[in-house]
Amino acid sequence: MEHASDEQSGEPVYTVDELAARAGVTVRTVRFYGTRGLLPPPVIGPRRVGHYGPAHLSRLALIEELQRQGMTLAAIERYLEQLPADLSAQDLAIHRALVASWAPESAEAITRQELERRAGRPLADRDVDRLAAMGVLDRTAEPGTFRLDGSLLRLGVELLDVPIEHETILASRTVLLEHARSAAQELARLFQEQVWSPYRESGADPDHLTAMKSLSAHMQPMVVQALVTAFQRSLSEELRAAFRTTPRP
């Protein structure tokens, strides 16, 4: 199917129906995202018809990717507000690829019955609370439905029988999240200064683009393993020091 093109830029121009069809969403979704500020407004053309372009299509793909990671619309809205306003369709496509390469296994929607089947045991409300505190699952707005991180379920179920207070789990998770976010912010800043900014200054050079994608793909497993190893070593050292200084009764 051929589409109209912008006379100045030569880029494709879509009606709202064409944009929705290409993005695999409904027209209602496109308009809803527009009212939430997730999608820039269209250019109003002749006969008051809204025209959308490749940047709108790329932004819809990015929103879909962020939703697959389990982000709420409110969180996505805050995330998109931090992106530069002048990102091109190619920039957004690259951003989406980088986000996907660093994303953990996507969370999945699951019912209470299916959760218990996967856990291999009945789960009391307290068990569900503990799993939520460990980050294994999150409650949704729909009663009896959760968003599950399947990679953590087995370990989470095993820890249900460990005699540790719920408040301790919450406190531990808070500490981990705070330090993980701090490390992530520093790494993101480094990536932006050393990789992303040079790419944009190069005029979107294809060779630089290929190198950037390759670097991101190779960095992901290395950074994750380095964080795990550093944490294990640091915790081991801290525990040894704590037990050496603990007075005996």
N, C-alpha and C positions, 0 to 999 in steps of 0.2 A: 504494500500500500504506500503510495507516494504522499508526502506531506508538503505543505507550503514551507517556504524558506524566508528568513528575514532578508530583506533586500540589501541591507548594509553589511551584515555579518555573514550571510549565506548559511546560517545555522538553521536546522529544522524548527518549525513552529507547529505546535500542537494545540488543538482544542482541548477542553477539559475531558471530553470523551476519549480522544486519542491518547492523551497522557495517561488516563486511568487504565486503558487497555494495555498500553506498553509497559506500565509499571505492575500490572497484575493486581490492581486494587479497584475499588468501586469509585464512582464519581463522588458519592457521598463522603468517602474517606478523604479524597483529595480536598474537598471543600471544608471538611472538618479540620484537617491539618492546617488549612489556610486560616481558619478562625482562631486556632490555637497559636498561630505565629510560627509553626514548624515549617511551613512552606511559604516562600515569598509570594506576594500577590502577582497575578498575571499582568501582562501588558494589555491594556484595553485597546482593541483595534476598531476597524470600521463596524458599524452596526452594533457597537457595544459588546463585541465578542472578545472574551478573554483569551490571550495567546500565551502558551507556555513554551519553554525551551529545554535544551539538554540539561541545564543546571537544575531545573525542577525535577527532571527524571532521575538525575544522580542523587539528589537530596532524598527523594522517595526511597531509593535503594539503600541509602545510608540509614534512614529511619527504620526500615525493615530489618537491617542488620543489627541495629541496636536493640530492637524489640526481641530479636532471636536470643540476645544475651540476657533477656529478662528485665531490661530496663523499663520503667513505667514511662508514660507519656510526659509526666511532670519532670522526671529525670532527663529524658531526651530533650525536652525544651531547654533545660538549663545547660545541657551539653552543647546544643546547637548555638546557643547564645554566645558561647565562648569562641566559636569559629570565626575567622575573619569574614567580613561581609563580601569581599571581592573574590572569593574562591570560584574558580571556573568549574565547568562540568568535569573536566579532566582532573582538577584538584580534588573534587569531591569523590570521584571514582577511586583515586589513589588513596584518599583518606579512608574510604570504606574498606579497601583491600588491606590497609595496614591495621585497621581496627579488627578486622576478621582474623588476621594472622596472629594477633596477640590475645584473642578472646579464648577463654576456657571453654570446655564443653558446654553447649547451650543447655539452659534449664528447660525442663519439660513440665507441662501441666499434667497433674495426676490426681486421681480421687483418693479418698481415705481408704476405700476397699482395695484399690490397686496398690497403694502404698504399703498396706499391711501384707499383701501377697508378696510384694517384692522384698519386704523386710523379713518375711518368713515367720512372723509372729504377730499376735494382736498388739496394738499400741494404745495405751491409755493416753488421756489428754496430757498428762505430765510427760510422757515419752515424746509426744509431738512437740511440746514446749522445749524439751531438751534438744531435740533434733534441730529445731529452729534456732536455738541459741548457739548451736555449733555451726550454723550456716549450711546445714544439709538441705533445708527446705525453707520456704517462705509461704505464709498464708496469703490467699488471694481474697478479692472482694466477694467471691462466690463461696458460700459456706461449704465445707467438706472438700474443697479443691485447693491444691497446693502447687507451688512451683518447686520442682525437685532437682537437685544437683546429683545425678545418678552416680558420679564418680566418688562421692563422699558417703553414700548410703550405707555400704557394708561396714565401714569404719564407725560411722555414727551409731549404728545398731549395736555393734560390739561395745561401745562406750556407754550404752544405756545402763548396763549392769555394774559399771565402775562406780564405787562409792565416792562421788564428787558432787558438791553442792551446785545447784542450778546457778546461784549467784556467782560462783567461782568460774563457771563456764562463760557466763556473760562478761565477766571482768577480763578473762583471758582473751576472748574474742575482740573486745574493745582495744586491748593493748596491741594485738596483732594487726588489726585493721588500721590503727593509727600509724604504726610504723611502716606497714606495707604501702599505705597511701603516700607517706613521706618519701619512701624510696621511689615509688612510681612517679611522683612529681619531679624528682631530680632527674630520673632517666628520661622522662618526656621532655624536660627542658634541654637536656643534652642532645637528644635526638633532633629537636626543633632547631637548635643552634648549629649543629654540625652536619645535619643531613637535609632537613626540610628547607631551611632558609637558602642554603647553596643551590638546591634544586630550583627554587622559584627564581633566584637571581640569575640562573643559567638560561632563563627563557624556556623552561620546560624541555631541556635537551633530552632526547630519547635515550641516549647512552647513560646520562645521569639518572634518569628514571629507572632504567633497568638495574643499575647498580644499587639504587635506594631500595627497591623491592627485594633484591637479593640479600642486602645487608639486614633488612628487617626480618626476613625469613630465617636467616642464620643466627641472628641475635636472640630470637625468642627462646629456643631451648637452652642456649648458653646462659642467658640471664636468669631463667627460672631455676636451673640447676645450681647456679652460683648463689642465688638467694637461699635455696634450701640448705646447701652445704654450709654457708656462712651462719645461718640460723642454728643449725645443729651443733656446730663447733662452739658458737657463742653460748648457747644454752648449757652445753656440757660444762664449759668452763665456769659459768655462773653458778651452776648447781654444786660443782666441786667446791667452789669458794664458799658457798652458803653453808654447806655441811661442815667445812673446816672451822667456820667461825661460830657455829651453833653451840651454845654451852650444853654440856652434858648434865642430866639431872643428878 
